[in-house]
Amino acid sequence: MHADFTLTDPLDGYAVHDHRVSHYVGPVRAGSEPGPGERSILIVGLAPYVPQL
């Protein structure tokens, strides 16, 4: 493992370029404040375009 971190602010993100990378999303836990909660996750994978011959 090279890095372990938590994204905490809206629109936080990170980028890597390594075909061996995997990701993990931890379980949702109740916060300390009363009221409803929400978690949204957007994962985008990009690969180079290789035209089919």
C-alpha positions as CSV (number, residue, x, y, z in Angstrom):
1,M,0.0,0.0,0.0
2,H,1.4,3.4,-1.0
3,A,-1.4,5.7,0.3
4,D,-4.4,5.6,2.5
5,F,-6.5,8.8,2.9
6,T,-9.9,10.1,3.4
7,L,-11.6,12.7,1.1
8,T,-13.7,14.9,3.4
9,D,-14.8,18.0,1.5
10,P,-17.3,18.3,-1.3
11,L,-15.6,17.7,-4.7
12,D,-12.4,16.4,-3.1
13,G,-10.7,14.1,-5.6
14,Y,-7.4,12.4,-6.6
15,A,-5.9,11.0,-9.7
16,V,-3.4,8.3,-10.3
17,H,-1.9,6.7,-13.4
18,D,-1.1,3.1,-12.6
19,H,-2.9,0.0,-14.0
20,R,-2.4,-1.9,-10.7
21,V,-4.4,0.7,-8.6
22,S,-7.5,-0.4,-6.9
23,H,-9.9,1.6,-4.7
24,Y,-11.9,1.0,-1.6
25,V,-15.0,2.8,-0.3
26,G,-15.5,2.4,3.5
27,P,-18.8,1.8,5.2
28,V,-21.2,4.7,5.9
29,R,-21.2,5.7,9.6
30,A,-23.5,8.0,11.5
31,G,-22.0,11.4,12.2
32,S,-22.0,13.3,15.5
33,E,-24.7,15.8,14.4
34,P,-28.4,15.0,14.3
35,G,-30.2,14.9,11.0
36,P,-30.0,13.0,7.7
37,G,-26.8,12.2,6.0
38,E,-25.7,11.7,2.4
39,R,-22.7,10.2,0.6
40,S,-22.2,10.4,-3.1
41,I,-19.4,8.7,-5.0
42,L,-18.3,9.2,-8.6
43,I,-15.6,7.0,-10.0
44,V,-14.3,7.7,-13.5
45,G,-12.0,5.4,-15.3
46,L,-10.1,6.7,-18.4
47,A,-8.3,4.6,-20.9
48,P,-6.5,5.7,-24.1
49,Y,-8.5,5.4,-27.3
50,V,-7.1,2.7,-29.5
51,P,-8.8,2.5,-32.9
52,Q,-9.9,-1.0,-34.0
53,L,-8.3,-2.0,-37.3
